[in-house]
Amino acid sequence: MEDIKEIQRKIYPPMVEGDHTFATVTDKISDVTLKKKTPFHWFIGFGIAFIIAQVLMFTILHLVTTGIGIWGNNQPVGWAFDIINFVWWIGIGHAGTLISAILLLLNQKWRTSINRFAEAMTLFAVACAGMFPLLHTGRPWLAYWMLPYPNTMGMWQNFRSPLMWDVFAVSTYATVSALFWYVGLIPDLATLRDRAKNPYFRFVYAALSWGWRGSARHWHRYEIAYLLLAGISTPLVLSVHSIVSFDFSVAQLPGWHATIFPPYFVAGAIFAGFAMVLILCIPLRHWYRMKDFITHTHLVYMGKVMLATGLIVVYGYMMEAFFGWYSGAQYEVFMIKNRIWEGPYWWSYWLLILCNGMSIQLLWFKRFRESEFWLFMISIVVSIGMWLERFVIIVTSLHRDFLPSSWAMYSPTKFDLSMFLGTLGFFFTLIYLFVRFLPIISIFEVRTLLPDANVHGHHQDFEEMVNEVEIEHIDKGKKIS
Amino acid sequence: MDKKIYGLMAEFDTPTELVDAARQVRDAGYKKTDAFSPFPLHEIDEALGIRRSILPFLVFGGGVVGLLAGLGLQWFTHVWEYPIIVGGRPHFSLPAFIPPAYEMTILFASFTAVFGMLFLNGLPSPYHPVFNVERFALATREKFFLIIEAKDAKYDYEETRKFMESLNPQEVFDVEE
């Protein structure tokens, strides 16, 4: 009998380890927010992140009082760090929506314990992303000019421009991600409300949970709304990064004007996003002892998704180079040569191939895929690689455009670097606050993963039936051999 | 003793017990009932006779309104208010108008899904009689509750209480208004 259980564990790895009941799951996750003393490492991490976030504040202060001339952007490289960082951040956000929406529709139960903080990561990454184009306008206080409203200037937007599509895509994405995240939080906020001892926290959680009481009728509509949101978010997440890629591919510039851009960008976004989820969840599961919920299996699955999306991205690199040559167009061929070996930025291309193409090949091997250390390291390398990808696409395409007389080199200034570093600090500050004040794992969804959650004696879960058939099968196989 | 009773509430330990009890309550002819659980239970919909919500139709409507609003905005901008030819394309260049209209569809549909769900659920409701039962705080942790409201036509305090006790609950509570 033990053997069968072992085999079954291999076929269907449990998503919650350990002997948990509804009560222990609830206590374990909500105690991080409510009961436990804030751990010392939280203060250290938050402190460092917060100080780095101040770098962002001072950079922005200097920027708005001086102008975007403090950056290294020039002609022809007018889209430098701003758009690199914008695309990098928004790409990271995509894994959150993928986990919460697409994996929900595909009935992947392993999404359940990672969706909450992956969605939080999405929101914070989109907040960081949004800052770059806003500040790139140079006058962020006039950013509302991007929105269509009747104004005394008598001016209207040009909806035929991909940049206008971007305004709609990114603002919709930010709004819908926030809604999705908040709806998922409502039942858990009610749990916190019922467990909080401190009257002030209790009041805040009560207000935020809208008086949720877990009524069957409410759950019924709740689940419909949640599923519909997932269905709506799925095309949304695919459209957002497609539209981001239109910013490039609709332009006539060699190196940007390619039809492969939308799928290649979406795969890259999910690739980068899963890397960031791993970077966040590997330390989290250790520091907050959440290994029962974010199991080894979760990490391995995420490693596999990273490998799959990474290979799509590598295919994208190959196709970019191939079509540069195959097009036979003088400018395209020049761009590819310039990007890969002739130009002054050849090193960035090869570094990119090393980070995104080579490093993930390790994930084919169990030894690396199943080791937390290697997963963490590969995730960091991939994050760097995905940043380099945008650098290569933007800088190497722009710096030598059609007219040699306008060629120029680009190098970032210290304010480019401090701005990017600052958004990292801002991102981690928000992550630390989230970890402190909200449940990092969706409590009510983890409850549904427990065996106790099944209603017995009536209509059985399909999976349960499959399980039973398989146990029988394994049993018979044993007898024959 | 002039407390007004909102209904009678029974507490259960497992979802199976709750669903079994809910079936018996429905078969006994009670209509104004509700169940409370710490996570969504699909079996309870059928057991309590909950009809499918109209929410999906509202969301579809929201999406259609969003689509029309998106197209309408762009038509207004480029055909009516500020007609200007860009790149030799017609004033109403539909292919280029699809992305914003698409995003507006999604935006309106998701707002309808979230606020429609909250509205149909009657939330926010900071006060509800069930919160008067002290043990009800466990409904968001581990316990399962079933309520028969006093408004029900078949409700009779003594009889309903006896019936509820026959369902094998942990305890039966009076829910004060």
Interface residues (C-beta under 8 A of the other chain):
Chain A: T21 F22 A23 T26 P148 G154 M155 W156 Q157 N158 F159 R160 P162 M164 W165 F168 A169 T172 T175 V176 L179 F180 Y182 V183 P187 A190 T191 R193 D194 R195 A206 A207 W210 G211 W212 R213 G214 S215 A216 R217 H218 W219 H220 R221 Y222 E223 I224 A225 L228 L229 I232 S233 P235 L236 S239 I243 F246 F444 E445 R447 T448 D452 A453 N454 V455 H456 G457 H458 H459
Chain B: T14 P15 T16 V19 D20 D34 A35 F36 S37 P38 F39 P40 L41 E43 I44 D45 L48 I50 S53 L55 P56 V59 G63 L73 Q74 T77 H78 E81 Y82 V86 G87 R89 S93 A96 F97 P99 P100 Y102 E103 M104 I106 L107 A109 S110 F111 A113 V114 G116 M117 L118 L120 N121 L123 P124 S125 P126 Y127 H128 V130 F131 F136 A137 L138 A139 T140 R141 E142
